[in-house]
Amino acid sequence: MIATKARRLKRHPTTLIEGSELSHQEDPQNLPAPASARAAIQAARADLEAFEDLMRAVIESWGLPTDDIIVSARHRETFLRNTPDVILEEMSDEERAEAPYLAKMIMAGSVGLFDAALNYLWNETINRLRDHVEAFDVAYFFELAEPDPARRKNLKTREDLAQIDDYKLLETANKIKLISDLGHKQLVHINYMRNHASAAHPNVVGLTGLKLAEWLETCIKEVFQLEPRNAVAQIGQLLHNIKAKRLPDAELKKAAAFFDGLPEDQADNLAAGLFGIYTAPDATPDILDNVRLLWPDLWPEVTEDARNELGIKLARFTANADLDRATRARELLELVDGAAYLPEPERVVEIQEALDDLKRAHQGYNNFYEEPPAAQRLKDVVGRQGDIPRQLTRPYVLSLVSVFLTNGNGTAWNAEPTYRELIGRFDGHQAAIALRSFASGPIRLKLSMDRPRTKWVELLDLIAPKLTDRADRTFLDEVRSFNGEPDDLWLDSKIKAKTKKWLELHKD
């Protein structure tokens, strides 16, 4: 322990000596600086306080508010005392030299503008995450981030990532496993705080120096120092090779073996990526051949939900009169005898577009205002009978469950009656899907938060009368009596086995 501290002090002479008798938080000597600089710090502190008093007087004379504009010196010192270990221990010299927003963050924090400091931190984090997406495969990212072909065709380069909102950027980066599930959860929380407690929006939530330092560490570890895991890196390399050259037989066999060991979600992502590569207008003959040769080996690993999504994309190509892409999409489905996934074009497209609009509204910053009209549009499109095409049954149910559970921060009260009405139209099969919706990763993520957990209990009460099958009613009792939080249901071996068996039997 002593040796570790000695090494740290040698490397970072500005770090506060632990155990020092100078323990009072407001004492300028507690700032992270060597003894020789403490006098200068004390003088600067006095000047800063005088400047703050002057500016408060000026602002007040102009009739502007002066309360809660800057945080106390105590919180600033806490932030500065914890920042050196994070910056110097976790980042290399090169990384620090390329982080201007972090310099602005520290400057803003040092003068008490914590809301601005958080905004600078978030800007740096988003820029770094976009860099990682570009380095991985930006076209692959767009295929997963934007399901609407009409919107997707305008997304091509790193600059176009600015058209993807921060929530969707985090969600898709997590979907392709650039960031971990835990990292995604932490970053979503920081994004929420940035939206509600930073200079980007009205300051309604207080910030502390310790929290700011913790969030800095989270962003550095989860985004700045991001290293794709093995399977993710292999997918990135495969996508690069497919678009770079005609693949030799040895590489095709290696890829087929790789497909066999892919987790379901990664196989689904890769299928969406290859589908996008194949249907792209600029795909060369070599690219088309590579995808055609790989597709039959990947197809057995692709889930039923993902197969239906590909059929829906074909329908949207047709609806948009994008005949070339529709023809190529049909080629891929026919290559694996996928006629069952060819959908009813017009109704499927209309409902899918309504679901996409609702998801965008739900994830947006102004969701309380934007969700109600999006929910009403879905209700109008679905109609009084609530008949849903086969390909959309599971996405439709999971989308309604997701918005009903809320975004974790608050309930969109004007949309809530519509959600309850649409859930009230579920048939027995749709209710059974909702009962097992905890098997979906995004739903489990929501169920780790307090408000969605409360709404989960309400959801079970809504669907209970619709579960006419004895096995479903028995399973409902098991879910209700589960001794744990709902996001842990998937961790119970018996419940997980029963759920997977049911999903397999009802995949059509």
Steps between C-alpha positions, in 0.01 A plus 500: 500500500777746599697418186190557288439842653864591457490411132183703452651805669815470294304480177247766596655760728178702495307226683401574860705307757259265674494522877620860504410695811349762268158338489256792494331495157487876467871547568680606178789273596273205430491580132703254288827693487850471652587702810700752294186600313267529798565867560414576139184291531398686814546832324307380197224376728469843660499669158240256372270562795535874449425462130196284578369761745549770237319302229213415734457869575508587126253224410269598783514866392380389158201328657622147425484210749810424706390193699631156394706640213833357619568220746681545830878492534467178701350313202755651264785382718347152519487491121858626455634271771357189328566600140881452482485129581237447232669706229861404570451136597249407230616699197825502308686817404370466143140454613515806724653710223197422279231580757424876478152459644645342814722806546190718464316273744767545767513874446122526529498279810776700666294820485184328621310454172434128547211497253730631226772256610262206455404628157866514395558147632203369305611671178841336530341161573269515199785607272712208619215252457441621145872448433471139621195442280687635197801281575277193532262533201273800465280339232436199725409735783249688284334174390422423864426856613251600230248237384324733256663467155388850401689649794786253476598594143616844618727358772841415359797664671638583843354852465153346461527355850398847620151418368474213751388627840709415806258241638490312169879525471539335842230242431650390168857500633376268773309289248818425305684465835742785449395601851400252771154464654626654827679779316185570299292528816750739660531716189122522457483632857772759432315604184181543704684714754659701221151567361358599837790652690741648247532826315328333204167518683341678799684416821251299709732244656800576723848376413783416741873494451523132587231404248665703228833324563327159501329570169830611352653166600202308354525679164875441481475128579189420297558719193843666480685173566252282314651180359261275300472150638616206291171412326427867427848553358462191279169628364664833420785327318258278306294799386819673386616195305161448334512852359871494415549189288355173376536257791703181437352160593713471814364829635143399418540177699653692789204740498251209499666356810488844662124527434439174683625643828339845479255611772147546363503879519830525315381257230189716455711815480733346244205384290363855497847626406547255211145572382587871487830437320328281239215741430717812486492668155881514482561130577756355256478151345770377741302629798181337373678167452653515848163557666326232291765245597482587873124542530392131510750429780381795709126449447456202741640716783259790437198523730141507382458862606799610293379302196164675520676837523680426174166421337366831628797682346413342166144628538627850570725493194192408296284767661766763427519385134866411557477211257872423465544454875173308523622260230828436683322455832271241345805321352649450846177369649442265208861377528409342838140404410372794705167546321322481836657833591359689203242731665174675416667817371266791563365419849836379629673819389229723648510332842880479505530871423258578784707282737821676390343842559382394846845370592666824388250704702542279807878531493502872429562776751145640458332160524221625729379722214592285201381158619121565512456583128735215402300260718175623346637448151590139586152447639344638181721285276437180694123555494224399734549125459871514571594253225877491459684328209690191610843650435425792731329325790801472729653844413156658552451339842854577620470862383178548698648333807806725473309829483254387769791433738608867444854623433579473870479873565127569486166393354367662183155546654320606182627189318432259786126449424585411139759244611252343739235485228735336248624249759134439583452383139770232528384150416619199702814451292601867517443500877721191529778684312463797738523263798837381371625840385770495770689273258566812288824679587359856473203405720733347762703819502188702577396255772819584690343840582244571772217655299491228230499236775182654638348514152594133444264400780225707334574334165459152649160605639395630155590184309393244765135472380618433144715197585256219427758225452560303821877496448501880462298549819736270689799691366337829604479366856871410488592847377289670766640284780862538386714596798704775338482803272338453156826567314640191676231267364729415208768390745277231651596178319152343511316813388757563227473142370119516491508837328747390232298184436179701459664751269638219286159330475328828411759654272256508210 
